Amino acid sequence: MKRIRPTPSQTSLGEEGRRANVEGAFALRRGVKRLVAGRSVLLVDDVCDDGGDGARLRAGVEEGGAQGVVVCTVALAA
């Protein structure tokens, strides 16, 4: 995935603010569709606040044709 527009830090935002902050901020990099099409993909997210980032990233990879997508998070926000 590639960030296609800058976004401020999510740390001080509430749930709705975080959702709006990353809406439309990521897209598949050029040439990646041919790499993910028909395959299983593992996405790694550094911190999970509400799960929205992982869900949006997963949806983007699925739109690229991935057969299955798993999101793994390293840490949960307190």
C-alpha positions in Angstrom: 0.0 0.0 0.0 1.1 3.6 -0.6 0.0 6.7 1.2 -1.5 8.9 -1.5 -2.2 11.9 0.7 -0.6 13.1 3.9 -2.4 12.6 7.1 -1.7 14.0 10.6 -1.0 11.8 13.6 -3.9 9.7 14.8 -3.0 9.8 18.5 -5.1 12.8 19.5 -8.1 11.9 17.3 -11.3 10.2 18.4 -12.8 7.2 16.5 -14.6 9.3 13.9 -11.7 11.6 13.5 -9.3 8.7 12.8 -11.7 7.2 10.3 -12.0 10.5 8.4 -8.3 11.1 8.7 -7.3 8.0 6.7 -10.3 7.9 4.3 -8.9 7.7 0.8 -5.3 8.1 2.1 -4.0 4.7 0.8 -4.0 2.9 -2.5 -2.2 -0.1 -4.0 1.2 0.7 -5.5 1.5 0.5 -9.3 2.2 -3.1 -10.4 1.1 -4.6 -7.1 -2.3 -5.9 -8.5 -0.4 -8.5 -10.5 1.5 -9.5 -7.4 -1.5 -10.0 -5.1 -4.1 -11.2 -7.6 -5.3 -14.7 -6.6 -2.9 -14.9 -3.6 -3.2 -14.8 0.2 -1.7 -11.6 1.7 -0.5 -10.8 5.2 -0.7 -7.1 6.2 1.2 -5.9 9.3 -0.1 -2.9 11.2 2.0 -1.3 13.9 -0.7 -0.2 16.3 -4.5 -0.9 16.3 -6.7 1.8 17.6 -10.2 0.8 16.4 -9.3 -1.6 13.6 -10.4 0.9 10.9 -7.0 1.2 9.3 -6.5 -2.5 9.0 -10.0 -2.9 7.5 -9.4 -0.1 4.9 -6.0 -1.5 4.0 -7.5 -5.1 3.7 -10.3 -3.8 1.5 -7.7 -2.1 -0.8 -5.8 -5.3 -1.2 -8.9 -7.3 -1.8 -9.9 -4.8 -4.5 -6.6 -5.6 -6.1 -7.7 -9.2 -6.5 -6.2 -10.9 -3.4 -7.8 -14.2 -2.6 -7.5 -13.8 1.1 -6.1 -11.1 3.4 -5.0 -11.4 7.1 -4.2 -8.3 9.1 -1.7 -8.8 12.0 -1.3 -6.0 14.6 1.9 -5.6 16.6 0.3 -3.6 19.5 -3.1 -2.4 20.7 -3.6 1.2 21.7 -4.4 1.7 25.3 
